[in-house]
Every structure is written in structure tokens, then in C-alpha cells.
Amino acid sequence: MRNRFLLLVALVAMFGVVGIASAQDTVQVGPITQRIIERGELICGVNTGLAGFAFQNDAGEWEGFDVDFCRAVAAAILGDATAVSFRPLQAGERQAAIQSGEIDLMSRNTTFTLSRDAVWGASFGPTTFYDGQGIMVRADSGIADIAGLEGLAICVQSGTTTELNLADAMSQNGISYTPQVFAEADATWEAFVQGRCDAFTTDKSGLVAYQGSSEDPAAYAILAETLSKEPLGPLSPQSDPQFADIVRWVVYGTIQAEEFGITSANVGEFTSSELPEIQRFLGQGENAIGSLYGIANDFMITVITQVGNYGEIFDRNLGPDTPFNLPRGLNALWTDGGLMYSPPFR
């Protein structure tokens, strides 16, 4: 009996390896991935305009932190980070865009919540930006904390977790207020600038973006309180789990690249590395990675070369050389005390 068991284990091990090798050669990509390949471009939903995250520059080209993750997925599947068609979406349009198939991917400062996971029919990818809701006031208002908002009007965008979080926080602290609700983010900000409300609330990254792009950033102050957890990241329709896996591992790949010290400038130097984990990560030799999902084994070389690692993406759009100068904080690598952590590429 023991010999039969050992023989069975040996056969399973042997044919399991053969099965995996065969799967790599015959893997069928999912319907969304196939449409992207046939179309020759990725359709990605983004914000209608949020400085540092998704906006059109003077040449009409899309730029930003969220935009770069759209480009990274396009690079992985199509080998071309520019092969992306962007669909600007208001907050209230996000669920329909995912459910209707209007977009392949959404990378639009969207919070991962239980209800969205269950109701939207979406697969959330890894968190790309750990954020929290904050409140902005005028610097000369004398308001120093949330208690100072008693009886005042607060501008907030409708159809968002922001609106619900504000109501919860104010109720918990016994603070009465008047919500001034607007359908669009820019209209919410403009109402605050025009003095139609005493405070403005959204994710702190958004507050920093609006403040940094305003005519007089010193005119505004962000209160210290953080009202919520806001894990932001890309999401895709649940109809194609294989495509969702590609999105997931592209995001993780940018994080792992930073941990390895692989950048867009030096990635070529790592292709000759003799370290097995580097070979697997870059899909070199017999180390199959991308082919498990029907894309190139060395897809991460393309992503890093054309878009960069996570640190490069962050610094280019939000870092010290930008008007925002956002600290990495929770968005630092786990090795630096942050939450950015990739599972193994093996």
C-alpha cells in the first residue's frame, strides 16, 4: 500500500508539472483580455480631472498617478503603454461603466468597500494608494479642528463614500452641519472657493491636489483629523477573472520592482541577473510567468521600461518635484514602514 501511495505521489508530481507546462502553451485568455488584444487598445475609466491623479495636460494628453496604472496594464498586454483610450467618469457613473462593459478597467480614485465589491459586479485590484478622508477650510477661518465646524456648511460630492463618511463622523462627534451637495467634484471645489460653504471634504490626496493646483495654496488649510479609511485602486468587471489577475500582478509587479531596486533606467542591467527570483520576476529563460496568463513572459520588463516602478510612478505624479510634495506615508514599501507589499512572483 505504501509503495502504491509513493507511486501515486510521484505520478501526480510528474504529470502536474507536465500539465502546467502544457497550460502555458495552450492558455486561453479571458473575454476582456481578448477584446483588448483584438481592439489594440485598453479602455480605461479615469477621473474627469484631478491634478496629480488623472488630468489632461496642455497638449490634451492624459497624465497622473491613476493614469499610469492604466498605461502599465496596456504595456503588459499589448506591449505599448500608449495604447489606451481614456473614459472620463463622474463618481455617479462608475457602477454603470463597469456593469455595462463600457470600460475594460477603472483606475479612478475609487474606494474598495464591501457593498461595491458585492453590488457593482467588480473585481478590485490591489490598493495603489492608501488614503483617508479629510476636511479643508480657509486658512483665515480660525477653524482648527472638526469641532469648529459646528453649525457650518460643508461642500461634499454626492454619490460617494465621502458623503456617507461625513455624516457618520459628524453624528459621532455630535456636530450639526449643513451639507452642500454637488454631483461633480470640480463643482464641489468651486463652490467652496466661491464661499458657498465653510469647508470642503474629500480624500486627503484630493484636498492636496486641489490646494496645490489652486491660485493661492496658502489660502487653504487641511485639518489634522482623518475621517475614514480610503483604500484606492483599480477595478475591472467580474466577468473576466483572468484579466483581473493580470491587473493584480501588474500592480504587484510595480511594487516588487521598487523593492528589488529595478527602475526604468536600470532594468536592462537586471536581465542578466543570476538570482532566480529576479529571473522569474523578469520572465527570463525558462521561468514562465506571463505565459500563465497568455501574455509575454517578460511583461514586467515592458511595464518597468515604459512606465516605471511604483516609486517612480508616485514620485513623478505626487512626489517632491511636484506641486503636491506628498509624503509616501502608508504608501511606502513595507520595508520602509509602509503598506506596499507584493506576494512572491513564483
Contacts in CASP RR format, 6 or more apart in sequence:
PFRMAT RR
TARGET T0000
AUTHOR 0000-0000-0000
METHOD contacts of the structure
MODEL  1
MRNRFLLLVALVAMFGVVGIASAQDTVQVGPITQRIIERGELICGVNTGL
AGFAFQNDAGEWEGFDVDFCRAVAAAILGDATAVSFRPLQAGERQAAIQS
GEIDLMSRNTTFTLSRDAVWGASFGPTTFYDGQGIMVRADSGIADIAGLE
GLAICVQSGTTTELNLADAMSQNGISYTPQVFAEADATWEAFVQGRCDAF
TTDKSGLVAYQGSSEDPAAYAILAETLSKEPLGPLSPQSDPQFADIVRWV
VYGTIQAEEFGITSANVGEFTSSELPEIQRFLGQGENAIGSLYGIANDFM
ITVITQVGNYGEIFDRNLGPDTPFNLPRGLNALWTDGGLMYSPPFR
21 288 0 8 1.000
23 292 0 8 1.000
24 288 0 8 1.000
24 291 0 8 1.000
24 292 0 8 1.000
25 291 0 8 1.000
27 291 0 8 1.000
27 292 0 8 1.000
27 293 0 8 1.000
27 294 0 8 1.000
29 37 0 8 1.000
29 242 0 8 1.000
29 243 0 8 1.000
29 293 0 8 1.000
29 294 0 8 1.000
29 295 0 8 1.000
30 240 0 8 1.000
30 242 0 8 1.000
30 243 0 8 1.000
31 239 0 8 1.000
31 240 0 8 1.000
32 104 0 8 1.000
32 236 0 8 1.000
32 237 0 8 1.000
32 239 0 8 1.000
32 240 0 8 1.000
32 243 0 8 1.000
33 77 0 8 1.000
33 240 0 8 1.000
33 242 0 8 1.000
33 243 0 8 1.000
33 246 0 8 1.000
33 293 0 8 1.000
33 294 0 8 1.000
33 295 0 8 1.000
35 104 0 8 1.000
36 42 0 8 1.000
36 43 0 8 1.000
36 74 0 8 1.000
36 77 0 8 1.000
36 78 0 8 1.000
36 104 0 8 1.000
36 243 0 8 1.000
37 77 0 8 1.000
37 78 0 8 1.000
40 78 0 8 1.000
40 83 0 8 1.000
41 74 0 8 1.000
41 78 0 8 1.000
41 83 0 8 1.000
41 84 0 8 1.000
41 85 0 8 1.000
42 70 0 8 1.000
42 73 0 8 1.000
42 74 0 8 1.000
42 77 0 8 1.000
42 78 0 8 1.000
42 83 0 8 1.000
42 84 0 8 1.000
42 85 0 8 1.000
42 104 0 8 1.000
42 105 0 8 1.000
43 84 0 8 1.000
43 85 0 8 1.000
43 87 0 8 1.000
43 102 0 8 1.000
43 103 0 8 1.000
43 104 0 8 1.000
43 105 0 8 1.000
44 67 0 8 1.000
44 70 0 8 1.000
44 73 0 8 1.000
44 74 0 8 1.000
44 84 0 8 1.000
44 85 0 8 1.000
44 86 0 8 1.000
44 87 0 8 1.000
44 103 0 8 1.000
44 104 0 8 1.000
44 105 0 8 1.000
44 106 0 8 1.000
44 107 0 8 1.000
45 70 0 8 1.000
45 86 0 8 1.000
45 87 0 8 1.000
45 88 0 8 1.000
45 89 0 8 1.000
45 97 0 8 1.000
45 103 0 8 1.000
45 105 0 8 1.000
45 106 0 8 1.000
45 107 0 8 1.000
45 108 0 8 1.000
46 54 0 8 1.000
46 62 0 8 1.000
46 66 0 8 1.000
46 67 0 8 1.000
46 70 0 8 1.000
46 86 0 8 1.000
46 87 0 8 1.000
46 88 0 8 1.000
46 89 0 8 1.000
46 106 0 8 1.000
46 107 0 8 1.000
46 108 0 8 1.000
47 53 0 8 1.000
47 54 0 8 1.000
47 55 0 8 1.000
47 66 0 8 1.000
47 88 0 8 1.000
47 89 0 8 1.000
47 108 0 8 1.000
47 109 0 8 1.000
47 185 0 8 1.000
48 54 0 8 1.000
48 88 0 8 1.000
48 89 0 8 1.000
48 90 0 8 1.000
48 184 0 8 1.000
48 185 0 8 1.000
48 186 0 8 1.000
49 55 0 8 1.000
49 56 0 8 1.000
49 88 0 8 1.000
49 185 0 8 1.000
49 186 0 8 1.000
50 109 0 8 1.000
50 185 0 8 1.000
50 206 0 8 1.000
50 209 0 8 1.000
51 209 0 8 1.000
51 210 0 8 1.000
51 212 0 8 1.000
51 213 0 8 1.000
51 323 0 8 1.000
51 324 0 8 1.000
52 63 0 8 1.000
52 64 0 8 1.000
52 65 0 8 1.000
52 209 0 8 1.000
52 317 0 8 1.000
52 318 0 8 1.000
52 322 0 8 1.000
52 324 0 8 1.000
53 64 0 8 1.000
53 65 0 8 1.000
53 66 0 8 1.000
53 67 0 8 1.000
53 109 0 8 1.000
53 205 0 8 1.000
53 206 0 8 1.000
53 209 0 8 1.000
53 317 0 8 1.000
54 62 0 8 1.000
54 63 0 8 1.000
54 64 0 8 1.000
54 65 0 8 1.000
54 66 0 8 1.000
54 67 0 8 1.000
54 86 0 8 1.000
54 88 0 8 1.000
54 107 0 8 1.000
54 108 0 8 1.000
54 109 0 8 1.000
55 62 0 8 1.000
55 63 0 8 1.000
55 64 0 8 1.000
56 62 0 8 1.000
56 63 0 8 1.000
57 63 0 8 1.000
62 84 0 8 1.000
62 86 0 8 1.000
63 317 0 8 1.000
64 317 0 8 1.000
65 128 0 8 1.000
65 129 0 8 1.000
65 313 0 8 1.000
65 314 0 8 1.000
65 317 0 8 1.000
65 318 0 8 1.000
66 107 0 8 1.000
66 108 0 8 1.000
66 109 0 8 1.000
66 128 0 8 1.000
66 233 0 8 1.000
66 234 0 8 1.000
67 86 0 8 1.000
67 107 0 8 1.000
68 307 0 8 1.000
68 313 0 8 1.000
68 316 0 8 1.000
68 317 0 8 1.000
69 107 0 8 1.000
69 128 0 8 1.000
69 233 0 8 1.000
69 234 0 8 1.000
69 250 0 8 1.000
69 251 0 8 1.000
69 254 0 8 1.000
69 313 0 8 1.000
70 84 0 8 1.000
70 86 0 8 1.000
70 105 0 8 1.000
70 107 0 8 1.000
70 234 0 8 1.000
71 81 0 8 1.000
71 82 0 8 1.000
71 84 0 8 1.000
71 306 0 8 1.000
71 307 0 8 1.000
72 81 0 8 1.000
72 250 0 8 1.000
72 251 0 8 1.000
72 254 0 8 1.000
72 303 0 8 1.000
72 307 0 8 1.000
72 308 0 8 1.000
72 313 0 8 1.000
73 105 0 8 1.000
73 234 0 8 1.000
73 246 0 8 1.000
73 247 0 8 1.000
73 250 0 8 1.000
74 80 0 8 1.000
74 81 0 8 1.000
74 82 0 8 1.000
74 83 0 8 1.000
74 84 0 8 1.000
75 81 0 8 1.000
75 299 0 8 1.000
75 302 0 8 1.000
75 303 0 8 1.000
75 306 0 8 1.000
75 307 0 8 1.000
76 246 0 8 1.000
76 250 0 8 1.000
76 295 0 8 1.000
76 296 0 8 1.000
76 299 0 8 1.000
76 300 0 8 1.000
76 302 0 8 1.000
76 303 0 8 1.000
77 246 0 8 1.000
77 295 0 8 1.000
77 299 0 8 1.000
79 296 0 8 1.000
79 299 0 8 1.000
79 302 0 8 1.000
79 306 0 8 1.000
80 306 0 8 1.000
81 302 0 8 1.000
81 303 0 8 1.000
81 306 0 8 1.000
81 307 0 8 1.000
87 97 0 8 1.000
87 102 0 8 1.000
87 103 0 8 1.000
89 97 0 8 1.000
89 103 0 8 1.000
89 106 0 8 1.000
89 108 0 8 1.000
90 183 0 8 1.000
90 184 0 8 1.000
90 185 0 8 1.000
91 157 0 8 1.000
91 158 0 8 1.000
91 159 0 8 1.000
91 160 0 8 1.000
91 183 0 8 1.000
91 185 0 8 1.000
92 159 0 8 1.000
92 183 0 8 1.000
94 106 0 8 1.000
94 108 0 8 1.000
94 110 0 8 1.000
94 120 0 8 1.000
95 116 0 8 1.000
95 119 0 8 1.000
95 120 0 8 1.000
96 102 0 8 1.000
97 103 0 8 1.000
97 106 0 8 1.000
98 106 0 8 1.000
98 120 0 8 1.000
98 121 0 8 1.000
98 122 0 8 1.000
98 235 0 8 1.000
98 236 0 8 1.000
98 237 0 8 1.000
99 120 0 8 1.000
99 121 0 8 1.000
99 237 0 8 1.000
101 237 0 8 1.000
104 236 0 8 1.000
104 237 0 8 1.000
104 243 0 8 1.000
105 234 0 8 1.000
105 235 0 8 1.000
105 236 0 8 1.000
105 247 0 8 1.000
106 122 0 8 1.000
106 234 0 8 1.000
106 235 0 8 1.000
106 236 0 8 1.000
107 128 0 8 1.000
107 233 0 8 1.000
107 234 0 8 1.000
109 129 0 8 1.000
109 131 0 8 1.000
109 203 0 8 1.000
109 205 0 8 1.000
109 206 0 8 1.000
109 232 0 8 1.000
109 233 0 8 1.000
110 116 0 8 1.000
110 232 0 8 1.000
110 233 0 8 1.000
110 235 0 8 1.000
111 161 0 8 1.000
111 230 0 8 1.000
111 231 0 8 1.000
111 232 0 8 1.000
112 124 0 8 1.000
112 125 0 8 1.000
112 127 0 8 1.000
112 231 0 8 1.000
112 232 0 8 1.000
112 233 0 8 1.000
112 235 0 8 1.000
113 161 0 8 1.000
116 122 0 8 1.000
116 124 0 8 1.000
117 124 0 8 1.000
120 235 0 8 1.000
121 237 0 8 1.000
121 238 0 8 1.000
122 235 0 8 1.000
122 236 0 8 1.000
122 237 0 8 1.000
122 238 0 8 1.000
123 235 0 8 1.000
123 236 0 8 1.000
123 237 0 8 1.000
123 238 0 8 1.000
123 241 0 8 1.000
123 244 0 8 1.000
123 247 0 8 1.000
124 233 0 8 1.000
124 234 0 8 1.000
124 235 0 8 1.000
125 233 0 8 1.000
125 234 0 8 1.000
125 235 0 8 1.000
125 236 0 8 1.000
125 244 0 8 1.000
125 247 0 8 1.000
125 248 0 8 1.000
125 251 0 8 1.000
126 233 0 8 1.000
126 248 0 8 1.000
126 251 0 8 1.000
126 252 0 8 1.000
126 255 0 8 1.000
127 231 0 8 1.000
127 232 0 8 1.000
127 233 0 8 1.000
127 339 0 8 1.000
128 232 0 8 1.000
128 233 0 8 1.000
128 234 0 8 1.000
128 251 0 8 1.000
129 205 0 8 1.000
129 231 0 8 1.000
129 232 0 8 1.000
129 233 0 8 1.000
129 331 0 8 1.000
130 229 0 8 1.000
130 230 0 8 1.000
130 231 0 8 1.000
130 232 0 8 1.000
130 330 0 8 1.000
130 331 0 8 1.000
130 339 0 8 1.000
131 203 0 8 1.000
131 204 0 8 1.000
131 205 0 8 1.000
131 230 0 8 1.000
131 231 0 8 1.000
131 232 0 8 1.000
132 203 0 8 1.000
132 204 0 8 1.000
132 205 0 8 1.000
132 226 0 8 1.000
132 227 0 8 1.000
132 228 0 8 1.000
132 229 0 8 1.000
132 230 0 8 1.000
133 161 0 8 1.000
133 162 0 8 1.000
133 165 0 8 1.000
133 166 0 8 1.000
133 201 0 8 1.000
133 202 0 8 1.000
133 203 0 8 1.000
133 204 0 8 1.000
133 226 0 8 1.000
133 227 0 8 1.000
133 228 0 8 1.000
133 230 0 8 1.000
134 201 0 8 1.000
134 202 0 8 1.000
134 203 0 8 1.000
134 204 0 8 1.000
134 207 0 8 1.000
134 222 0 8 1.000
134 223 0 8 1.000
134 225 0 8 1.000
134 226 0 8 1.000
134 227 0 8 1.000
135 146 0 8 1.000
135 149 0 8 1.000
135 154 0 8 1.000
135 199 0 8 1.000
135 200 0 8 1.000
135 201 0 8 1.000
135 207 0 8 1.000
135 222 0 8 1.000
135 223 0 8 1.000
135 225 0 8 1.000
135 227 0 8 1.000
136 192 0 8 1.000
136 199 0 8 1.000
136 200 0 8 1.000
136 201 0 8 1.000
136 207 0 8 1.000
136 210 0 8 1.000
136 211 0 8 1.000
136 220 0 8 1.000
136 221 0 8 1.000
136 222 0 8 1.000
136 223 0 8 1.000
137 143 0 8 1.000
137 149 0 8 1.000
137 198 0 8 1.000
137 199 0 8 1.000
137 200 0 8 1.000
137 220 0 8 1.000
137 221 0 8 1.000
137 223 0 8 1.000
138 198 0 8 1.000
138 219 0 8 1.000
138 220 0 8 1.000
138 221 0 8 1.000
139 218 0 8 1.000
139 219 0 8 1.000
139 220 0 8 1.000
139 221 0 8 1.000
140 219 0 8 1.000
141 198 0 8 1.000
141 221 0 8 1.000
143 149 0 8 1.000
143 198 0 8 1.000
143 199 0 8 1.000
143 223 0 8 1.000
144 223 0 8 1.000
145 223 0 8 1.000
145 224 0 8 1.000
145 225 0 8 1.000
146 169 0 8 1.000
146 170 0 8 1.000
146 173 0 8 1.000
146 175 0 8 1.000
146 223 0 8 1.000
146 225 0 8 1.000
147 173 0 8 1.000
147 175 0 8 1.000
148 175 0 8 1.000
149 170 0 8 1.000
149 175 0 8 1.000
149 177 0 8 1.000
149 198 0 8 1.000
149 199 0 8 1.000
150 175 0 8 1.000
150 176 0 8 1.000
150 177 0 8 1.000
151 175 0 8 1.000
151 176 0 8 1.000
151 177 0 8 1.000
151 178 0 8 1.000
152 177 0 8 1.000
152 178 0 8 1.000
152 197 0 8 1.000
152 198 0 8 1.000
152 199 0 8 1.000
153 177 0 8 1.000
153 178 0 8 1.000
153 179 0 8 1.000
153 180 0 8 1.000
153 196 0 8 1.000
153 197 0 8 1.000
153 198 0 8 1.000
153 199 0 8 1.000
154 166 0 8 1.000
154 177 0 8 1.000
154 178 0 8 1.000
154 179 0 8 1.000
154 180 0 8 1.000
154 197 0 8 1.000
154 198 0 8 1.000
154 199 0 8 1.000
154 200 0 8 1.000
154 201 0 8 1.000
155 180 0 8 1.000
155 182 0 8 1.000
155 188 0 8 1.000
155 189 0 8 1.000
155 191 0 8 1.000
155 192 0 8 1.000
155 196 0 8 1.000
155 197 0 8 1.000
155 199 0 8 1.000
155 200 0 8 1.000
155 201 0 8 1.000
156 162 0 8 1.000
156 163 0 8 1.000
156 166 0 8 1.000
156 179 0 8 1.000
156 180 0 8 1.000
156 181 0 8 1.000
156 182 0 8 1.000
156 188 0 8 1.000
156 200 0 8 1.000
156 201 0 8 1.000
156 202 0 8 1.000
157 163 0 8 1.000
157 181 0 8 1.000
157 182 0 8 1.000
157 183 0 8 1.000
157 184 0 8 1.000
157 185 0 8 1.000
157 188 0 8 1.000
157 202 0 8 1.000
158 181 0 8 1.000
158 182 0 8 1.000
158 183 0 8 1.000
160 202 0 8 1.000
161 228 0 8 1.000
161 230 0 8 1.000
162 201 0 8 1.000
162 202 0 8 1.000
162 203 0 8 1.000
163 179 0 8 1.000
163 181 0 8 1.000
165 227 0 8 1.000
165 228 0 8 1.000
166 179 0 8 1.000
166 201 0 8 1.000
166 227 0 8 1.000
167 179 0 8 1.000
168 227 0 8 1.000
169 227 0 8 1.000
169 228 0 8 1.000
170 176 0 8 1.000
170 177 0 8 1.000
180 191 0 8 1.000
180 196 0 8 1.000
180 197 0 8 1.000
182 188 0 8 1.000
182 191 0 8 1.000
185 202 0 8 1.000
188 200 0 8 1.000
188 202 0 8 1.000
189 200 0 8 1.000
189 210 0 8 1.000
191 197 0 8 1.000
192 199 0 8 1.000
192 200 0 8 1.000
193 214 0 8 1.000
200 207 0 8 1.000
200 210 0 8 1.000
201 227 0 8 1.000
202 210 0 8 1.000
203 230 0 8 1.000
203 232 0 8 1.000
204 222 0 8 1.000
204 226 0 8 1.000
205 232 0 8 1.000
205 318 0 8 1.000
205 326 0 8 1.000
207 222 0 8 1.000
208 222 0 8 1.000
208 324 0 8 1.000
208 326 0 8 1.000
209 324 0 8 1.000
211 217 0 8 1.000
211 220 0 8 1.000
211 222 0 8 1.000
212 323 0 8 1.000
212 324 0 8 1.000
213 323 0 8 1.000
214 220 0 8 1.000
217 323 0 8 1.000
233 251 0 8 1.000
234 247 0 8 1.000
234 251 0 8 1.000
236 243 0 8 1.000
236 244 0 8 1.000
236 247 0 8 1.000
238 244 0 8 1.000
242 293 0 8 1.000
245 293 0 8 1.000
246 293 0 8 1.000
246 295 0 8 1.000
249 293 0 8 1.000
249 345 0 8 1.000
250 299 0 8 1.000
250 303 0 8 1.000
252 342 0 8 1.000
252 343 0 8 1.000
252 345 0 8 1.000
253 281 0 8 1.000
253 300 0 8 1.000
253 303 0 8 1.000
253 309 0 8 1.000
253 310 0 8 1.000
253 342 0 8 1.000
253 345 0 8 1.000
254 303 0 8 1.000
254 304 0 8 1.000
254 307 0 8 1.000
254 308 0 8 1.000
254 309 0 8 1.000
254 310 0 8 1.000
254 311 0 8 1.000
254 313 0 8 1.000
255 309 0 8 1.000
255 310 0 8 1.000
255 333 0 8 1.000
255 340 0 8 1.000
255 341 0 8 1.000
255 342 0 8 1.000
256 281 0 8 1.000
256 342 0 8 1.000
256 345 0 8 1.000
257 263 0 8 1.000
257 267 0 8 1.000
257 281 0 8 1.000
257 300 0 8 1.000
257 304 0 8 1.000
257 308 0 8 1.000
257 309 0 8 1.000
257 310 0 8 1.000
258 309 0 8 1.000
258 310 0 8 1.000
258 311 0 8 1.000
258 312 0 8 1.000
258 333 0 8 1.000
258 340 0 8 1.000
259 333 0 8 1.000
259 335 0 8 1.000
259 342 0 8 1.000
260 270 0 8 1.000
260 278 0 8 1.000
260 281 0 8 1.000
261 309 0 8 1.000
262 270 0 8 1.000
262 278 0 8 1.000
262 281 0 8 1.000
262 282 0 8 1.000
262 304 0 8 1.000
262 309 0 8 1.000
263 304 0 8 1.000
263 308 0 8 1.000
263 309 0 8 1.000
263 312 0 8 1.000
264 304 0 8 1.000
264 305 0 8 1.000
264 306 0 8 1.000
264 307 0 8 1.000
264 308 0 8 1.000
264 309 0 8 1.000
264 312 0 8 1.000
267 282 0 8 1.000
267 301 0 8 1.000
267 304 0 8 1.000
267 305 0 8 1.000
268 301 0 8 1.000
270 278 0 8 1.000
270 282 0 8 1.000
271 282 0 8 1.000
271 284 0 8 1.000
271 301 0 8 1.000
273 279 0 8 1.000
273 282 0 8 1.000
273 284 0 8 1.000
276 287 0 8 1.000
277 344 0 8 1.000
277 345 0 8 1.000
277 346 0 8 1.000
278 284 0 8 1.000
279 285 0 8 1.000
279 287 0 8 1.000
280 287 0 8 1.000
280 289 0 8 1.000
280 345 0 8 1.000
280 346 0 8 1.000
281 289 0 8 1.000
281 300 0 8 1.000
281 345 0 8 1.000
282 298 0 8 1.000
282 300 0 8 1.000
282 301 0 8 1.000
283 289 0 8 1.000
283 290 0 8 1.000
283 297 0 8 1.000
283 298 0 8 1.000
283 300 0 8 1.000
283 301 0 8 1.000
284 297 0 8 1.000
284 298 0 8 1.000
285 297 0 8 1.000
287 297 0 8 1.000
288 297 0 8 1.000
289 297 0 8 1.000
289 299 0 8 1.000
289 300 0 8 1.000
289 345 0 8 1.000
290 296 0 8 1.000
290 297 0 8 1.000
290 299 0 8 1.000
291 297 0 8 1.000
296 302 0 8 1.000
300 345 0 8 1.000
307 313 0 8 1.000
310 333 0 8 1.000
310 340 0 8 1.000
314 326 0 8 1.000
314 328 0 8 1.000
314 331 0 8 1.000
315 321 0 8 1.000
316 322 0 8 1.000
318 324 0 8 1.000
318 326 0 8 1.000
319 325 0 8 1.000
319 326 0 8 1.000
328 336 0 8 1.000
328 338 0 8 1.000
329 338 0 8 1.000
330 338 0 8 1.000
330 339 0 8 1.000
331 338 0 8 1.000
331 339 0 8 1.000
331 340 0 8 1.000
332 338 0 8 1.000
332 339 0 8 1.000
332 340 0 8 1.000
333 340 0 8 1.000
333 341 0 8 1.000
334 340 0 8 1.000
334 341 0 8 1.000
END
